[in-house]
Amino acid sequence: MSGKIWFVGAGPGDPDLITVKGRKLLEQSGAVLFAGSLVDQAATLYAPTDCDIRDSKEMTLEEMTDWLIAAARQHQTVVRLQTGDPGLYGALVEMTQPLTAAAIEWAVVPGVSSAMASMAAAGETLTLPEVTQTVILTRVAGRTPMPPGEELEALAAHKTTLCIYLSITLLHKVQEALLAAGWPEDAPILVVQKASWPGEEKIVRGTLKDIKRKCQDEKIASQAMIVASPTLGAADWPDLIRSKLYDPAFAHRFRKATANPVISPECPS
């Protein structure tokens, strides 16, 4: 009989941002394999004191899957603790294929991605009515090439919110791609390093023209989210288009429309 392996998203860094289900699984785990190069080790504090805990940062894919299979044959609950969400840049399928072949049961617990944590840290929104309703999660081609049609310049041409992962060392390529796609030099850019990490988070705001220099000044060269979006800075806009969901004149199955809604002075019409 083998135990079950759970791929748990640890979230962006703050141990409190792991899901309740993820924490419960850690608390009952017999073995934990965590991504030490990315996941704050404090997240493993939820595991029992007698738990077999291993850092995977120096392991190959084969070493990780072998370790997980061996752990599942000794423990009922095994956790592979990954940064953010396991399904986003997490080599999930590469690890689960050998488990399935070995008849090891596995499941995934989603986690908060650094894109959401970065926008939350900066007090920004990913979408706004009639500004953009689309979010693209992507990266710049490095050692891993981009599939045809997914080059950053092509994606940036949509002028929607771009959350660019794993690309802070290639920030010059981000600048080149967005400029080539028609973004102006003064387009706002947000960079957040280690979003939500207690005492380590850095937030840098700039423009497409100066964001690289500002990141260099802050010595940001790893573990950073780059966001380009027409929504950035919206909190300071004098006028916003209101969401129809909360508009007094908009009816839905939970609320009737108000024929002549009275708008308070504090609430923009």
N, C-alpha and C positions, 0 to 999 in steps of 0.2 A: 504494500500500500504506500502511495506517495501523498505528500501534502500538496497544498495549493500555493502557487506563486502569484503574488499580487504586484502589479506594476503601479506604484503609487506616485502621483504627482505631488512633489513637496511644495510646490508653489514657487514664488519668485525669490525667496530668501528668508523672510521673517517666519520663524517656526510657527507662529500663531496663524499664519495664512494657509496652513495645510488644512484639508477638509476634515470634518469630524470623523468621517469614515476612515480616512487615511490614518488619523491619529489612533483610532481604536485598533486598527490592524497592526500598527507599530507596537501598541501596548500588549498585544497577545502574540507577537511574532517570536519565533524561535531562532530566526536568522534574518539579517538585514544586509543587503548589498547596496551601498549608497554611493552616489557620484560625488566624491569628495572634492573634485576640482571645481564643482559648480554648486553643490548643495551645502548650505551652512550645516556643519556637523552638529550644531545644537539640535537639529531636528531629530537626531538619533537619541536624544535624551528621553524620548517617549518610550523607547524600547526597554524591556525588562533587563535587570542587571546581569542576568545569566545568558542573555541573548548573544549569539555569535554574530558580531558586527564586522563587516569588511568594507574597506574603501576600494573602489574600483578604478581609481584614476590611473593606476599603472598597469591595468589588465587589458588584454586584447578581448575582442568579442568572443572568441572561442573559450578563453579562460573564464569569462563571466558566465556564459551559458553552462559550462561544466560545473562551475561553483553552484549555480542555482539548482541544477539538476541534483547534485549531491546533497544540497541542503534540503531539497524537497523530499528526499528519501529518508531524511532524519527528523524533519519537523513538520507539523501539521500546517503551520502558517509561515510563509517566507515572503519577505518584502524586498522588492527592487525599488529603491527610493530614488526618483529622478527629479531633476530640476523642472520647474514649470509644469507643463502637461506632458505625459509620456508620449502622446501621439504627435507632438510638434518637435521636429528635429531630435527625436529621442531614440532612433534606431530600434523602434518597437518591433516591427515585423522581423527584423534580422535576429532579434533575440527570441521571439515567440515561435518561429519556425522550428528550431531544434527542440524546443519544449514539446510542441505538438508531436513531432516525430518520436520523442521519447515517452509519449503518452502521459505527460505531466500536465495537470490542469492549471490554467492560468486565467487571470482576469485583470481589468484595468480600472483604476480609480483616477478620474481626471483631476487636474490641478489648475491653479490660477497661473496664467501665463504672464511673463514679464511685460508684455505689451499693455495689458490691462493695469498691472501694478505701476508701470511708468506713468501712464496717463493719470492714474489716481494720485500718485505722488505729486504730480505737477498741477493737479486740479483742473485737468483738461478733459474734453470729451472726444470720443472717437467719431461720433456722428452728430449732425445738426440738421433739422428740417430745411430742405431746399438749399443746403450747402453741400453736404455729401451724406449719402446713406450706405456707403460701401467702404469696407476696410480690407486692405490687402496685407497679408502677412507674408513676407518674403525675405530674401537675402541677396547679397551680391555674389556673383560667381568668384570662387577662389579655387582651392584644391578640388572642391566639388563643383562641377560645371552646372549651369542652369539649362533645363530642357529648352528646346526651340520654342520661341514665342514668349518665354518668361524672363527675358532680359529686363533689367530694371528700367531701362529707357522706355520699353514697350509698356510696362505696367504703369510707369509714372505718367504716361500720356493720358491716362484716364482722369488725372487730377483729383483723385480720391485720397483718403487717409492711407498712408504707407507706413507700416511698422516693419522696420528693417532690422533683422536679427543678424548676429554673427558677422558684423561688417564694420565695426568701429575702426579696425586697422586699415580698412579700404574706404575710408570716408571721402577721399579724393575721387574715387570712382562713383560714389553716391552723388557728389556734387556734379560731376561730368554728366552722369545719366539724367539727372533732373533738369539741368540746364539744356541739354539736348532735347528733352521732352517738352520744353517751353515754360518751365517754371522760372519766375523772375529771380534775380539775385537777392532781392529783399524778402523772398518767401520765408516765413518763419520755420525754424527747425528746432526740434527738442531732442536732447540727448540725456538719458538717465542711466547712470552707472549703478549697478547693484540696487535696483529698485526694491525698497522695503527692507533691505538689510540693516539691522539696528546699528547705528553709528557709522555706517559705511556708505550710505546713499549719497550720490552727487547728482544735482540737477543743473543742466546747462541749457540756456536758451540763447538762440542766435538766429542768424539768417543763413541762407544757402551760401552766401559769400564768405561769412566770417566764422561759421560753426567749427570748422577744422582748427583754426587758430585758437578759438576759445577752449576746445577740448584739449589741445596741446598745453595750453596754459594751466589747465586743471589736471594735467597728467593722466588723462583718461585714455587707456589703450586696451582695455579688455572688459568683458562682461557689461556691455552697455547696449541699450536699446536706442535706435535712431527713429524718430518719428517726423515725417513730413505730412502736413495736413492743412487743408483750408480752414479747419476748425480751430487751429491753435490761436490762443489769445482772445477767444470769443467772449470770455468773461468781462472784457473791457469794452466790448462793442456797445454803442449806445442803443442800437436797435437789433432785435432778434425776431426771426419768424417763429411764432409760437407753434408748439406741437399740437396737432389736431386732436390727439387723444385727450388732452386736458382743456381744450377750448370749450367755454360754456355753450357755444353755439353748435357744438358737435355732439350728436347723440350716438349712443351705443347701447348694448343690451343691459348695461349696469346703470346708465344715467340718461335721463331725458335732457334734450337741449333746452336751454333757456332762450325764450323768444327775444327778450331785450335784456341781455346780460348787463349787470352793473359791474364795471371794472373798478377795483379799488385804485386809488392814486399810486399805491406802491407797486402795483402790478401793471407792466406795460401792455398796451392794447395790441 
